[in-house]
Amino acid sequence: MIEIIGNHGESDHSEFIVFMPGETEKETLTLGVTMNVQDLEKAMAEFNRCSSDYRVELVNYFDQTGDYDKAVEQLKLDVVTGTAPDIIAVSGIDYSMFSEKGVLADLYDFLRDDKECSKDMLVQSVIKVYEDGGHLYSIAPNFQIHSMWGYGDVIGRQSGVTFEELFQILEDCGKDLNAIAGFSGDEPVLTRLCTVSMDEFIDWEKRNL
């Protein structure tokens, strides 16, 4: 028997846990990955700890082959032969061949049956991007929104421009997407500006915004 006190995720909530030797009654599901993803392993460990019905075990194709391309090919071979894991992490994989052959489950079906999570709780514009013929085979575990600022005489004091409008602004300035892609992608502009201008937003003496 092993007794520990652990913290629940990143919160301040602690709990007393007792591990007893023996067989688990949880249903085991396999999760296949083609690369090492630390955040995914962390989420899997947290799920295994909290779930009373299921346990997820990792199938790491990269560790098996030692090569990313070979890992992807082995995963595809397992899909064709019917020996693929129950769940597949599709990051970096063209999984269109899987969906075309009908080997992937529609996540919308799970969302309709889930009492705790529904489609309406998700960011609609994000899941719409991941749709394939009205079906949802994959979803982003997280996403980022990068903001951009520009001189008023250049952008016409517009806000919330579309990509088409952005391309037109760049073209009018004799530029293309490469003029902004590196900076906006590597360092979110709003975060950078707020950081260097922090004194304008914070009263350090009164310690308030």
PyMOL commands that set and color helices and strands:
alter all, ss='L'
color gray80, all
select helices_A, chain A and resi 38-50+61-65+68-81+96-100+107-113+119-121+124-130+152-155+163-172+177-179+181-186+189-196+198-200
alter helices_A, ss='H'
color red, helices_A
select strands_A, chain A and resi 2-7+14-19+27-33+54-60+87-88+131-132+135-136
alter strands_A, ss='S'
color yellow, strands_A
deselect
rebuild
show_as cartoon
